[in-house]
Amino acid sequence: MQRASAWQPWLRNGLCAIGVLSLLSGGVTTQASAADTGTAAADQLQKAASWKWPEVALIEQHLLSYLDQVQASPELRERVLEQWKLSSADIKGPALLERVLSAASIIEPRISELVAKLNDPAGEPVLVKQLTWLTSDVPGWLQDAVRLACGRALAQRRLYDEALETLTGLAVDQICDPASLVFYRAVCQHHLLQKKECLANVDLLLERQTELPVRFTQVAQLMSADIKPLKNDSLDEIARMMNDVQRRLDLGRAGTRVREEEKEIVDKLDKMIEQIEQQLQQQQQQQQQANGQNQKQQQGNSQPMQDTQLAGGPPGAGDVDQKNIGKRDGWGNLPPAERQASLQRMTQELPSHYREVIEGYFRQLAKEKK
């Protein structure tokens, strides 16, 4: 609530700033001229709005024409005008809607009964399609006012689908209370998660926020701040859809729409679970690849070369120059003690199986000599 109320001081400060700038640019300015500047700025903001309040005098003409249409008696006409008692500059918005309904209730008793039902919290909700007499016996401007009152009552009872259907088709520039029309449309769209439409109506309503009832301004700003971050297929959206299903069930609306919404919730949850599983699999694959690369690096640093080769280059072809080592006759004829000492010196730094191979080689040389 504090966030919404902060707009009004901001607007007042902005208008005061305009007055200060006029003082600086034009020298000495009287308080009256500063006030005129503020009024001009307010008028400029008002002209920026794409909708306007209806002229009360025009609605009064409609009411007088309705009295003529029903051939009202002088007494009835006097009662209606006494109830009307309007000042063309003092009333607008929801107050004007109530005054229209009050005056029309004197002319048409069925409107009086309808208003009583709408104001009864414990009564059954009223749908416009049930009012077969409305389109035949009531002029169009008054039909719109009655439809607006019905839509408002349905929205207040959390019957948002029915309320939005009732308010659809009403024109902002032809209704006696355009603020209520735009506000309750936005309320219904907010609860039904119609983000784009809700924000459009909130923006439209707030074009005249300084002239609106405080409750309209504050709730509209809260709705805008609440629905702007909403994203498709998010947990936030799914949670809101679950709340909407619960609302419908509480109101006894367990029909096709609820089943479709429940199925949509399940589909969105399945999609979200599948995405999470895919992300986990990707993370696991990336982790396995990283571990494999680390293992290869460790093995590359600790394992010896599989083939004999020059370090840092490819292995050679194995071709060497022949060395003349003379005759081999003397190896096998060495005395046993010297032969054993020589073998030990040659093989002392080699593994045992290499030593055995070398000894076998020299034994073979001795056999060939014999």
C-alpha positions in Angstrom: 0.0 0.0 0.0 2.8 2.4 0.8 4.3 1.8 -2.7 1.0 2.9 -4.4 0.5 6.0 -2.2 4.1 7.2 -3.0 3.0 8.1 -6.5 0.8 11.0 -5.3 3.7 13.0 -3.6 5.8 12.3 -6.7 3.2 13.9 -8.9 2.8 16.9 -6.6 6.6 17.4 -6.4 6.7 17.2 -10.2 4.1 19.9 -10.6 5.9 22.1 -8.0 9.2 21.6 -10.0 7.4 22.9 -13.1 6.4 26.0 -11.1 10.0 26.6 -9.9 11.4 26.4 -13.4 8.9 29.0 -14.5 10.2 31.3 -11.7 13.8 30.8 -12.8 13.1 31.5 -16.4 10.6 34.3 -16.1 12.0 36.2 -13.1 9.5 37.2 -10.4 6.2 35.3 -10.6 3.2 35.7 -8.4 1.7 32.8 -6.5 -1.3 32.9 -8.8 0.8 32.4 -11.9 2.6 29.5 -10.3 -0.8 28.0 -9.5 -1.8 28.5 -13.1 1.3 26.7 -14.2 0.5 23.7 -12.0 -3.1 23.7 -13.3 -1.8 23.8 -16.9 0.6 20.9 -16.2 -2.3 18.9 -14.6 -4.4 19.6 -17.7 -1.6 18.4 -19.9 -1.4 15.1 -18.1 -5.2 14.8 -18.3 -5.1 15.3 -22.0 -2.6 12.5 -22.4 -5.2 10.0 -21.2 -6.9 8.0 -24.0 -10.3 7.9 -22.2 -12.4 10.5 -20.4 -15.2 10.7 -17.8 -18.7 10.8 -19.3 -20.6 14.1 -19.2 -23.2 13.9 -16.4 -25.5 16.2 -18.3 -25.7 13.8 -21.2 -26.6 10.9 -18.8 -29.3 13.1 -17.3 -30.7 13.6 -20.8 -30.8 9.9 -21.3 -32.6 9.5 -18.0 -35.2 12.1 -19.0 -35.7 10.4 -22.3 -36.3 7.1 -20.5 -39.0 8.8 -18.4 -40.6 9.9 -21.6 -40.4 6.5 -23.1 -42.3 4.8 -20.2 -44.7 7.8 -20.1 -43.9 8.4 -16.4 -46.5 10.2 -14.3 -45.6 13.6 -12.8 -45.3 12.0 -9.4 -42.9 9.3 -10.7 -40.9 11.9 -12.6 -40.5 14.0 -9.5 -39.3 11.1 -7.4 -36.7 10.2 -10.0 -35.4 13.7 -10.3 -35.3 14.1 -6.6 -33.3 10.9 -6.3 -31.0 12.0 -9.1 -30.0 15.4 -7.7 -26.7 15.6 -9.6 -24.2 18.3 -9.9 -22.4 18.0 -13.3 -19.0 18.6 -11.7 -19.2 16.7 -8.4 -19.7 13.1 -9.2 -18.0 10.5 -11.4 -16.8 6.9 -11.3 -18.5 4.3 -9.0 -20.6 7.0 -7.4 -22.2 7.9 -10.7 -22.9 4.3 -11.4 -24.7 3.9 -8.1 -26.7 7.1 -8.7 -27.8 5.8 -12.2 -28.9 2.5 -10.7 -30.8 4.2 -7.9 -32.7 6.5 -10.2 -33.5 3.7 -12.7 -34.7 1.4 -9.9 -37.6 3.9 -9.3 -38.6 3.7 -13.0 -38.1 -0.1 -13.4 -38.9 -2.3 -10.3 -37.0 -5.2 -11.8 -33.8 -3.2 -11.7 -34.5 -2.5 -8.0 -34.9 -6.2 -7.4 -31.7 -6.9 -9.3 -29.7 -4.4 -7.4 -30.9 -5.9 -4.1 -29.7 -9.4 -5.3 -26.3 -8.0 -6.4 -25.8 -6.4 -3.0 -26.7 -9.5 -1.1 -23.4 -11.5 -0.3 -25.4 -14.6 0.5 -27.6 -14.5 -2.6 -27.2 -16.5 -5.8 -24.9 -14.9 -8.4 -26.8 -13.2 -11.3 -25.9 -13.8 -14.9 -26.9 -11.3 -17.5 -28.1 -14.0 -19.9 -30.8 -14.8 -17.3 -32.2 -11.3 -17.5 -34.3 -11.8 -20.6 -36.3 -8.6 -20.0 -33.2 -6.4 -20.0 -32.6 -6.2 -23.7 -36.3 -5.6 -24.6 -37.5 -3.2 -22.0 -34.4 -1.1 -21.1 -32.6 1.4 -23.3 -29.0 0.6 -24.4 -27.2 3.1 -22.1 -28.9 1.6 -19.1 -28.4 -1.9 -20.2 -24.6 -1.2 -20.2 -24.9 0.2 -16.6 -26.7 -3.0 -15.4 -24.2 -5.3 -17.1 -21.4 -3.4 -15.5 -23.0 -3.8 -12.1 -23.5 -7.5 -12.7 -19.9 -8.0 -13.8 -18.6 -6.1 -10.8 -20.7 -8.3 -8.5 -19.4 -11.5 -10.2 -15.8 -10.4 -9.9 -16.3 -9.6 -6.2 -17.6 -13.2 -5.8 -14.4 -14.6 -7.5 -16.4 -15.7 -10.5 -13.8 -14.3 -12.9 -14.8 -16.1 -16.0 -18.4 -15.1 -15.8 -17.5 -11.6 -14.8 -15.1 -11.1 -17.8 -17.7 -12.5 -20.1 -20.2 -10.0 -18.8 -17.9 -7.1 -19.1 -16.8 -8.0 -22.6 -18.3 -5.8 -25.3 -18.8 -2.8 -23.0 -17.2 0.4 -24.5 -15.1 2.6 -22.3 -16.3 5.7 -24.1 -20.0 4.8 -23.7 -20.3 3.5 -20.1 -21.3 5.8 -17.2 -18.4 4.4 -15.1 -15.3 3.7 -17.3 -13.0 3.4 -14.3 -14.9 0.4 -12.8 -15.2 -1.2 -16.2 -11.4 -1.1 -16.8 -10.5 -2.0 -13.2 -12.7 -5.1 -12.9 -11.6 -6.3 -16.3 -8.0 -6.1 -15.1 -8.9 -7.9 -11.8 -10.4 -10.8 -13.8 -7.5 -11.0 -16.2 -5.0 -11.0 -13.4 -6.6 -14.0 -11.7 -7.0 -15.8 -15.0 -3.3 -15.2 -15.8 -4.0 -13.2 -18.9 -0.9 -11.2 -18.4 -0.8 -9.1 -21.6 -4.5 -8.1 -21.3 -4.2 -7.3 -17.6 -1.2 -5.0 -18.0 -2.9 -3.2 -20.9 -6.0 -2.5 -18.8 -3.9 -1.4 -15.8 -2.0 1.0 -17.9 -5.2 2.3 -19.4 -6.7 2.8 -15.9 -3.7 4.5 -14.5 -3.7 7.2 -17.2 -6.0 9.0 -14.8 -4.6 7.7 -11.5 -4.9 11.0 -9.7 -8.6 11.1 -10.4 -9.4 7.5 -9.4 -10.6 6.1 -6.0 -7.5 5.3 -3.9 -8.5 1.6 -3.8 -8.4 1.4 -7.6 -5.0 3.0 -7.9 -3.4 0.9 -5.2 -4.8 -2.4 -6.3 -4.0 -1.7 -9.9 -0.3 -1.0 -9.1 -0.1 -4.1 -7.0 -1.6 -6.2 -9.8 0.9 -4.8 -12.3 3.9 -5.5 -10.0 2.6 -9.0 -9.3 2.0 -10.2 -12.8 4.9 -8.6 -14.7 7.5 -11.1 -13.6 5.2 -14.1 -14.5 6.8 -16.4 -17.1 5.2 -19.3 -19.0 5.9 -22.8 -17.8 7.4 -21.5 -14.5 6.7 -22.8 -11.0 5.1 -19.5 -10.3 2.6 -20.0 -13.1 1.9 -23.6 -12.1 1.3 -22.6 -8.5 -1.2 -19.9 -9.7 -3.0 -22.4 -11.9 -3.3 -24.8 -8.9 -4.8 -22.0 -6.9 -7.2 -21.3 -9.7 -8.3 -24.9 -9.8 -8.8 -24.8 -6.0 -10.9 -21.7 -6.4 -13.1 -23.3 -9.1 -13.6 -26.4 -6.9 -14.5 -24.2 -3.9 -17.2 -22.5 -6.0 -18.6 -25.8 -7.3 -17.2 -25.3 -10.8 -15.9 -28.9 -11.2 -16.5 -29.1 -15.0 -14.7 -29.4 -18.2 -12.6 -26.3 -17.6 -11.2 -27.6 -14.4 -10.3 -30.9 -16.0 -8.5 -29.2 -18.8 -6.7 -26.9 -16.4 -5.6 -29.9 -14.3 -4.3 -31.7 -17.4 -2.4 -28.6 -18.4 -0.8 -28.4 -14.9 0.3 -32.1 -15.2 1.7 -31.5 -18.7 3.7 -28.5 -17.5 5.0 -30.4 -14.5 6.1 -33.3 -16.8 7.8 -30.9 -19.1 9.6 -29.2 -16.2 10.7 -32.6 -14.8 12.0 -33.7 -18.2 14.0 -30.5 -18.6 15.5 -31.0 -15.1 16.5 -34.6 -16.0 18.1 -33.5 -19.2 20.1 -30.8 -17.4 21.2 -33.4 -14.8 22.3 -35.8 -17.6 24.3 -33.1 -19.3 26.0 -32.2 -16.1 26.9 -35.8 -15.5 28.2 -36.2 -19.0 30.3 -33.1 -18.6 31.6 -34.3 -15.3 32.5 -37.7 -16.8 34.3 -36.1 -19.7 36.3 -33.9 -17.3 37.2 -36.9 -15.2 38.3 -38.9 -18.3 40.6 -36.1 -19.4 42.1 -35.8 -16.0 42.8 -39.5 -15.9 44.4 -39.4 -19.4 46.7 -36.6 -18.3 47.7 -38.5 -15.2 48.4 -41.7 -17.1 50.4 -39.7 -19.7 52.6 -38.3 -17.0 53.2 -41.6 -15.1 53.3 -44.3 -17.8 56.6 -45.2 -19.6 56.7 -45.2 -23.4 55.4 -48.3 -25.0 58.1 -48.3 -27.7 61.7 -47.2 -27.5 62.1 -43.8 -29.1 63.9 -40.6 -28.8 62.3 -38.3 -26.3 60.4 -35.5 -28.0 60.6 -37.2 -31.5 59.4 -40.2 -33.5 61.1 -43.5 -33.2 64.0 -44.3 -35.5 64.1 -47.0 -38.3 66.6 -49.2 -36.3 69.4 -49.1 -38.9 73.0 -48.9 -37.3 76.5 -49.2 -38.6 78.1 -52.6 -38.3 80.9 -52.8 -35.6 83.8 -55.2 -36.0 84.1 -56.9 -32.6 86.5 -59.5 -33.8 86.0 -63.2 -33.2 83.7 -64.5 -30.6 85.8 -67.6 -29.8 87.2 -66.3 -26.5 83.9 -65.7 -24.7 83.0 -69.3 -24.0 86.6 -70.3 -23.2 86.9 -67.9 -20.2 87.6 -69.6 -16.9 84.3 -70.1 -15.0 85.1 -67.6 -12.3 86.0 -64.8 -14.7 83.0 -65.5 -16.9 80.7 -65.3 -13.9 82.3 -62.0 -12.7 82.0 -60.5 -16.2 78.3 -61.5 -16.4 77.6 -59.9 -13.1 79.2 -56.7 -14.0 77.2 -56.6 -17.3 73.9 -57.4 -15.8 74.0 -56.0 -12.2 71.8 -53.0 -13.1 69.3 -55.0 -15.2 66.2 -56.9 -14.1 66.6 -60.6 -13.3 64.8 -61.8 -16.4 67.2 -59.8 -18.6 70.2 -61.3 -16.8 68.9 -64.8 -17.5 68.5 -64.0 -21.2 72.1 -62.7 -21.4 73.5 -65.7 -19.6 71.6 -68.0 -21.9 73.0 -66.1 -24.9 76.6 -66.6 -23.8 76.0 -70.3 -23.0 74.7 -70.7 -26.5 77.9 -69.2 -27.9 79.9 -71.7 -25.9 77.9 -74.6 -27.3 78.4 -73.4 -30.9 82.1 -73.3 -30.3 82.2 -76.9 -29.1 
